Amino acid sequence: MSLQQCAAARAEYSHAHAHAVGPLFARGARATTTTTTTRVSKKELFETIGTPADRTSFEPFAEFKSILGDEGEEPPYDPLRDGPLRYLGYSNEVGEAFSAWLFPGGVTLSYAVAISYVVFDTVDKYRKTLEEAQAIDDVPGVDRDRLISTIALERGFDTIVWQLLASVALPGYTIHTVVAASSWALQQAVDEQNPLVQTFAQTTSMDTGTAVALVEKSLPTFIGLCVIPFIVHPLDAFVHYVLNVTTRPLIRAHVCDSCGGRESGLGVCEECKMDDR
């Protein structure tokens, strides 16, 4: 089995979401090298790579697991993933739903807020991974600094690509399409002669023209907001699948073969090496 095939088969990520720690580590097996380890031997360095059945479901995106955390230890609180700041990533979807009510440029502003969150989260995960990867020990023939920086860059790259697709582009496009389709359908079906519109106008003491305009603006917004909870997890899983068969195996192959990941005992590289035997 080639490394890329193995990496693709073993790829498992959380993130709604994805783990805050780089997907290059595997928990459950300590790093083993030809040299004596110090820091790594004291704590679990790697993150377990699941079975094929496990890979059909993904852990909550908000969950953070340190590569240096002890087995069974609760992941530390991450304000960007666990707290109210997480909802900034959904601002563009809300903006699309309220597009009929916002001022000119309001939807664009909602995208700017969501993308700012994505960039901030990417920098945060890059810095944390860069810091935690310092636990990797020196191995003869391996450029440790290059390996560490590559792992951190991989975490940052994976975070920003996943976030832009799963949190911004795909859900934004989906809600935009749902709202536009709902608006078009209402324009075809609702007019001033509609009995429901006339009843609504009489109940609210407004003229039928105003009632039609209000319904055509309000109902698509309501539908768009209702759709949001139902698209989050399917789109998250879809983006995970796309990355699992494209960028993630390629980057893992680079880390394991070109940057000394095998020699340094990275879990994904060790597991693939065992499968190759």
C-alpha positions as CSV (number, residue, x, y, z in Angstrom):
1,M,0.0,0.0,0.0
2,S,1.4,3.4,-0.9
3,L,1.7,6.1,1.6
4,Q,-0.9,8.3,-0.1
5,Q,-3.4,5.3,-0.1
6,C,-2.7,4.6,3.5
7,A,-3.0,8.3,4.5
8,A,-6.3,8.6,2.6
9,A,-7.6,5.4,4.2
10,R,-6.6,6.5,7.7
11,A,-7.5,10.2,7.4
12,E,-9.9,11.2,10.2
13,Y,-10.6,14.8,11.2
14,S,-13.0,16.6,13.5
15,H,-13.2,20.4,13.0
16,A,-16.4,21.9,12.9
17,H,-16.2,22.3,12.3
18,A,-11.7,19.3,12.9
19,H,-9.2,19.0,15.7
20,A,-7.4,22.1,16.8
21,V,-4.2,20.0,16.8
22,G,-2.7,19.0,13.5
23,P,-4.0,15.8,11.9
24,L,-0.4,14.5,11.6
25,F,-0.4,13.2,15.1
26,A,-1.9,10.0,16.4
27,R,-2.8,9.4,20.1
28,G,-2.5,6.0,21.7
29,A,1.1,5.2,20.7
30,R,4.1,7.0,22.0
31,A,6.7,8.3,19.7
32,T,9.5,5.7,19.3
33,T,12.8,6.6,17.7
34,T,16.3,5.4,17.8
35,T,17.2,8.1,20.3
36,T,16.2,8.4,23.9
37,T,13.1,10.6,24.3
38,T,12.5,12.9,27.2
39,R,9.4,15.1,26.8
40,V,7.5,12.8,24.5
41,S,7.9,9.8,26.8
42,K,6.0,11.7,29.6
43,K,2.8,12.4,27.7
44,E,0.8,11.0,24.8
45,L,2.0,12.7,21.7
46,F,-0.3,11.2,19.2
47,E,-4.0,11.0,18.5
48,T,-5.8,7.8,17.7
49,I,-6.7,7.2,14.0
50,G,-10.0,5.5,13.9
51,T,-11.3,2.4,12.1
52,P,-13.1,2.8,8.7
53,A,-16.4,2.7,10.6
54,D,-15.3,5.5,12.9
55,R,-14.4,7.7,10.0
56,T,-18.1,7.9,8.9
57,S,-18.8,10.3,11.8
58,F,-16.9,13.3,12.9
59,E,-16.4,14.7,16.4
60,P,-17.7,18.2,17.2
61,F,-15.8,20.9,15.4
62,A,-15.6,22.9,18.6
63,E,-13.6,20.2,20.4
64,F,-9.9,20.9,21.0
65,K,-7.4,18.2,21.9
66,S,-3.8,18.9,22.7
67,I,-1.3,16.6,21.2
68,L,0.4,16.7,24.6
69,G,-2.7,16.0,26.6
70,D,-2.8,12.8,28.8
71,E,-5.1,10.0,27.8
72,G,-8.7,10.8,28.9
73,E,-7.8,14.3,29.8
74,E,-10.5,16.9,29.1
75,P,-9.6,19.1,26.2
76,P,-8.8,22.7,27.3
77,Y,-11.4,25.4,26.7
78,D,-11.0,27.1,23.3
79,P,-12.9,30.4,23.2
80,L,-12.8,30.3,19.4
81,R,-14.4,26.9,19.1
82,D,-16.3,26.4,22.4
83,G,-17.6,29.9,23.2
84,P,-19.9,32.5,21.7
85,L,-17.1,33.6,19.3
86,R,-17.8,30.4,17.3
87,Y,-21.0,31.9,16.0
88,L,-19.1,34.5,14.1
89,G,-18.4,31.8,11.6
90,Y,-22.1,31.6,10.8
91,S,-22.6,35.4,10.3
92,N,-22.6,35.2,6.5
93,E,-25.4,32.6,6.6
94,V,-27.5,34.9,8.8
95,G,-26.6,37.7,6.5
96,E,-27.8,35.8,3.4
97,A,-31.0,34.9,5.2
98,F,-31.7,38.6,6.1
99,S,-30.5,39.9,2.7
100,A,-33.9,41.5,2.0
101,W,-33.8,43.5,5.3
102,L,-30.1,44.6,5.3
103,F,-28.7,47.9,4.1
104,P,-26.7,47.9,0.9
105,G,-23.4,46.1,1.7
106,G,-24.9,44.4,4.7
107,V,-24.4,40.9,3.3
108,T,-20.9,41.7,2.2
109,L,-20.2,42.9,5.8
110,S,-21.5,39.6,7.2
111,Y,-19.0,37.7,4.9
112,A,-16.2,40.0,6.1
113,V,-17.0,39.1,9.7
114,A,-17.1,35.3,8.9
115,I,-13.8,35.5,7.0
116,S,-12.1,37.5,9.8
117,Y,-13.1,34.8,12.2
118,V,-11.7,32.1,9.9
119,V,-8.4,34.0,9.6
120,F,-8.1,34.5,13.3
121,D,-8.9,30.9,14.0
122,T,-6.3,29.8,11.4
123,V,-3.6,31.9,13.0
124,D,-4.5,30.6,16.5
125,K,-4.4,26.9,15.4
126,Y,-1.1,27.4,13.6
127,R,0.5,29.0,16.7
128,K,-0.8,26.4,19.1
129,T,0.4,23.5,16.8
130,L,3.8,25.2,16.4
131,E,4.2,25.4,20.1
132,E,3.0,21.9,20.9
133,A,5.1,20.3,18.1
134,Q,8.2,21.4,20.0
135,A,7.8,18.1,21.9
136,I,9.2,16.3,18.9
137,D,12.7,15.2,19.7
138,D,15.8,15.5,17.6
139,V,16.5,12.5,15.3
140,P,19.7,12.1,13.4
141,G,19.3,13.0,9.7
142,V,16.0,14.9,10.3
143,D,15.7,18.6,10.1
144,R,13.6,19.1,13.2
145,D,12.9,22.8,12.7
146,R,11.6,22.0,9.1
147,L,9.5,19.2,10.3
148,I,7.9,21.3,13.1
149,S,7.2,24.3,10.8
150,T,5.7,22.0,8.2
151,I,3.4,20.4,10.7
152,A,2.2,23.8,11.9
153,L,1.8,25.0,8.3
154,E,-0.2,21.9,7.5
155,R,-2.5,22.7,10.5
156,G,-3.0,26.3,9.4
157,F,-3.6,25.3,5.8
158,D,-6.1,22.6,6.7
159,T,-7.9,24.9,9.0
160,I,-8.3,27.8,6.6
161,V,-9.3,25.6,3.7
162,W,-11.8,23.6,5.8
163,Q,-13.3,26.8,7.4
164,L,-13.6,28.7,4.1
165,L,-15.4,25.8,2.5
166,A,-17.5,24.4,5.4
167,S,-18.2,27.6,7.3
168,V,-18.3,30.3,4.6
169,A,-18.6,29.4,0.9
170,L,-20.8,26.3,0.8
171,P,-23.3,27.3,3.5
172,G,-23.4,30.9,2.3
173,Y,-24.2,29.7,-1.3
174,T,-26.8,27.2,0.0
175,I,-28.7,29.8,2.1
176,H,-28.4,32.4,-0.8
177,T,-30.0,29.8,-3.1
178,V,-32.7,28.8,-0.7
179,V,-33.7,32.5,-0.1
180,A,-33.6,33.3,-3.8
181,A,-35.7,30.3,-4.7
182,S,-38.2,31.0,-1.9
183,S,-38.5,34.7,-3.0
184,W,-39.1,33.6,-6.6
185,A,-41.8,31.1,-5.6
186,L,-43.6,33.6,-3.5
187,Q,-43.6,36.2,-6.3
188,Q,-45.3,33.6,-8.5
189,A,-47.8,32.4,-5.9
190,V,-48.7,35.5,-3.8
191,D,-50.5,38.6,-5.0
192,E,-53.0,41.0,-3.6
193,Q,-56.0,38.8,-4.6
194,N,-54.7,35.9,-2.5
195,P,-57.2,35.1,0.3
196,L,-54.4,34.5,2.9
197,V,-52.9,37.9,2.0
198,Q,-56.2,39.6,2.3
199,T,-56.9,38.0,5.6
200,F,-53.4,39.0,6.9
201,A,-53.9,42.6,5.7
202,Q,-57.3,42.8,7.4
203,T,-55.9,41.3,10.6
204,T,-52.9,43.7,10.7
205,S,-54.9,46.7,9.4
206,M,-52.5,47.3,6.5
207,D,-53.2,47.6,2.7
208,T,-52.8,44.5,0.6
209,G,-49.8,45.8,-1.3
210,T,-47.9,46.3,1.9
211,A,-49.0,42.9,3.2
212,V,-47.7,41.2,0.0
213,A,-44.3,43.0,0.3
214,L,-44.0,42.1,3.9
215,V,-44.7,38.4,3.2
216,E,-42.3,38.3,0.3
217,K,-39.5,39.7,2.5
218,S,-40.3,37.8,5.7
219,L,-41.1,34.3,4.6
220,P,-37.8,33.7,2.6
221,T,-35.8,35.0,5.7
222,F,-37.7,32.6,8.0
223,I,-37.1,29.7,5.6
224,G,-33.4,30.6,5.3
225,L,-32.9,30.7,9.1
226,C,-34.7,27.4,9.5
227,V,-32.5,25.7,6.9
228,I,-29.2,26.6,8.6
229,P,-29.2,24.0,11.4
230,F,-29.9,21.2,8.8
231,I,-27.0,22.0,6.5
232,V,-24.2,22.4,9.0
233,H,-23.3,18.8,9.6
234,P,-23.8,17.4,6.1
235,L,-21.6,20.2,4.6
236,D,-19.0,19.6,7.3
237,A,-18.9,15.9,6.5
238,F,-18.8,16.6,2.8
239,V,-15.8,19.0,3.1
240,H,-14.0,16.4,5.4
241,Y,-14.5,13.8,2.7
242,V,-13.2,16.1,-0.1
243,L,-10.0,17.0,1.9
244,N,-9.5,13.4,3.0
245,V,-9.1,12.3,-0.6
246,T,-7.2,15.4,-1.9
247,T,-5.0,17.7,0.1
248,R,-4.6,15.7,3.4
249,P,-3.0,12.6,1.9
250,L,-0.7,14.7,-0.3
251,I,0.5,16.8,2.7
252,R,0.9,13.7,4.9
253,A,3.0,12.1,2.2
254,H,5.2,15.1,2.1
255,V,5.6,15.2,5.9
256,C,6.3,11.5,6.2
257,D,8.6,11.1,3.2
258,S,10.3,14.5,2.6
259,C,10.3,16.0,6.1
260,G,11.4,13.1,8.3
261,G,8.0,12.2,9.7
262,R,8.7,8.5,9.6
263,E,12.1,8.8,11.2
264,S,10.6,11.0,14.0
265,G,7.9,8.5,14.8
266,L,4.8,10.5,13.7
267,G,1.8,8.3,14.3
268,V,0.3,8.4,10.8
269,C,3.7,7.6,9.3
270,E,4.3,4.7,11.7
271,E,0.9,3.2,11.1
272,C,1.3,3.4,7.3
273,K,4.7,1.8,7.7
274,M,3.1,-1.1,9.6
275,D,0.5,-1.5,6.9
276,D,3.2,-1.7,4.2
277,R,4.8,-4.7,5.9
